[in-house]
Amino acid sequence: MSKKTNYSYVGIAFVILIFGIIFIPKIVDRITNDDITRDGIRSKDVSTEVGSKSTKSDLAYLEINGQPKKVPAFSFTNQEGQTITNEDYLGKVYVVEFFFTTCPTICPIMNRNLVEVQNHFKDFKNFGVASFTITPEIDTPEVLKAYADHYGITNPNWHLLTGDEDAIYKLANEGFNLYTAKDETVEGGFEHSGNFALIDKEGFIRSRRDSFDNPLIFYNGLIPEADVTDEDGIPQEITILKEDIAKLLKE
């Protein structure tokens, strides 16, 4: 064997020795502390970045320009004449809808479905509903109170809210991305979404993902759970809304 070969073996052995001295203690230390994967190369999920809790569910966040969408500040009057703001809902999971008491079409269906959801979570003090009227000039606190009594709204965290019309429409279209508009050509004189938005305890809009891994964003509020599907074969979403409320209540 040549001296050159001997030198090569000596060099390799020296490199292995240096590696062992420097890196093996670090590897042992990381294994001991259960830290195998570096934070710097982890794929990040917004569910681990928003809020301080470590028990986030698999529900997605509605993102606008790459940022989780949070409910904007609002302040309105409820059916009891009390001022209710977005801060009153912090720490609660709640469902949002836009409606009006004289609505002859979809609103009764939506609110009967929400009463079903209310009754399902009757034992949860941190569950609520925010129903914003789009005809505040008609829907005074007294009118909203009568409407609540008629539909069996009993949850103390279910607030039927009235106030400044412009503020309500801006909140619907920009704050929750739930379409609302006046339209004299349609029955009732108004157009509004029949969807529900689901809000977590920290005020973020959440939903499950669809089969393409995109956020569902909203939940169809127009098909009763008992009907399973509508006449066009569209499945009801009250069941999955209940499931996702339950997930957020555990966060």
N, C-alpha and C positions, 0 to 999 in steps of 0.2 A: 504493500500500500504506500502511495507517495505521500510526501510531507504535505503537499497541497490538499490532498483528501483529508488528512488528519486535521489540518487547519479548518477545513469546512465543517467537520463534525464538531470541533471545538466552538466554532462560531455559532452553529445552530444550538448547541447546548447552552451557550451563554445567553442567547436570545430567549430560550425557554425559561431559563432561570430568572431573568429579569421580569418576564411576563408573570411568572408565578409570584414573585415578590410584590409586584405592583398591583396586579388585578385580582388575584384569587381572594385576598382578604376583602376586597370590595364586593365581589360576587357573593361570598359567604354572608357578608353583612346584609346585603339586599335580600337574600333568601330568608335569612333570619327575621327580617322585618317585613316579610311578605310584600316586597316592592320589586316585582320582576319587570314591570313595564314602565318605561319613563313617561312622565306626563307630556313631554315635548313631542312625542310621536304618537300619542293617543288620538284617535278620531274623536272630536268633541261633539256632543249632543247638547242642544239648547236646554234640554230637560235637566242637565246637571249644572248648568250655568245660571239659570234663573232661580232666584230664591236660595235659601240656605238649607232646605231640607234634603235629606239623602234618600227619601223614599218616593221619588217621582215615578209616576206611572208612565206607560208607553204612549200616552196621548200627545199629539203634536200641538205646536203653537202656531197660530196664524201669524205669519211673518210679512211685514211690509218693508221693502228695501233691506231685507236681510235681518231685520230686528223684530223680536217678538212684539206683537201688538197688544198694548195695554189699554184698558178702558179709560177714556178721557174723564176728566173731572166733570161732574154734573150736580145739579141741585134743583129738585122739584118738590112738589107738595103731594102727599099721598092721600088715600081715601079717608084718613083720620084727621086731615088738616095739619099733619106734621111735616116738617122739612126733612127730606131724605136726600143724602148725597152718596156719591160713590164710596166714600169712606165708611158708610154704614154697612156696606157689603164686604169690607175687608175681613178676612178670616172665615168667610162663608163661600160655599159653592152655590152659584145661582144661574138661572135660566133667564134670558132676555127675550122679550117679544115687543112688537109694536102693533097696536090695535086701536079700535074705537068702539064705544058702547053701542052706537047705532048701526054698526056694520051688519049688513044683511046676509053676508056670504061666508067668508072664511073665519072670521073672528070667533063665532060661537064654537066652531070645531076646534080651533086652536086652544081656546080656554077650557073646553071640556077635557081635552087631552092633557093640559097642564094640571087640571084638578086631579086627574088620575096620577100624574107624577107626584103632585103634592101629597096625596094620600099614601103613596108608596113609601115616601120618606117622612112620614108624619112623626117619627121618633127622633129625627135628626134636627137639633136646634141650629146647626150650622148650614142648613139648606134653605134657599130662598128663591124668589122669583121677582123680576123687575118688569112690570108691564107699563109701557109708555103710551099714553093716548096721543093720537095724531089729530084729534079734534078738541084741543084744550078749551076752546071757547064754549063748547057744549058740555064737556066732561069735567064738571066741577068736582071737588071732593065729595059733595053730597051725592052726586050722580054715580061716581065711582064706588062709593060705599054701598049704594043700593045694588049696583052691578055685582060687587063682591058677594053680597048676601045671596043674591039670586043664583050665582054659580057655585056656591058652597066654598068660597075661598076663606080658609081658616088659619092658614100658616101666618104667624105674626111677622115673618120675614118676606111675605108676598106683598109688595107695595105696588098699587096702581097709581101711576104718577102723572100729574098734570102740571102745566106751567107755560113758559114762553114758547109760542109755536115755532119760531125760527130756531130756537135752541134745540127743540125736540127733533125737528127735521134734520138739522145738522148732525145731531148725535146719531140718528138712525143711519144716514147715508155716509157719513164720514167716520163716526166713532165706532159703529158696529158693522158697517158695510151691509146693512139691511135696507134694501130699496124701499123708499117711501115718497109718495108724491100725490098732489091733488090732480084729479082727472075727472071732469064732469061727464065724460063720455062713458064711464063705467058705472055699474050699479053701486050705489052708495056714495059716489063722487070722489073716491080716493082709491089709489093703488098702493099696496104695501106687501112686503114679503110675508109669505106664510111659513117662513123658517124661524127656528129658534137658535140663539147663540148660547154657548155654554161658557161660563166664566169660572176660573179657579179662585182659590182663596186669596191669591195675591193680585187678582184683578186682570189676569191675562186670558185672552180668548183661546179656548182649547177645543180640540176635536180628535177623533180617531182618524186613521189613515184609510184611504180607499185601496182597491186592489192594485192600483198603480203606485202605491206608496206616497200618494199626495194627501195632504190634509183634507178631510171631508169638509171642514170649515163650519158648516151649519147643519142643522137637523130639520128634516121636513116635519112640520107640525100639523099637516093637513089630513093625515090618514090615521084614524083610530087604531090602537094596538089590536083590538079584537078583529078588525077587518083584514089584517095580514097584508093585503095589497088593495090598491084602488082598482077602478074599472079598466085602467090601462096597464095593469100588471106591475105598477110601481110599488115596491115594498114599503110598509110602514117603518118609521124610524124611532118610534117612541120606546121600543124595547132597547135599542142600542143607546138611546139617550139615557135611559135609566142605568144601564150598565156603566156608562162613562161618568155619570154623576157619582155612582158608587166608587169608582176608581179615584176620582178627585177628592172625595170625602176622606179617603184613606191617606192622602198625601200630607 
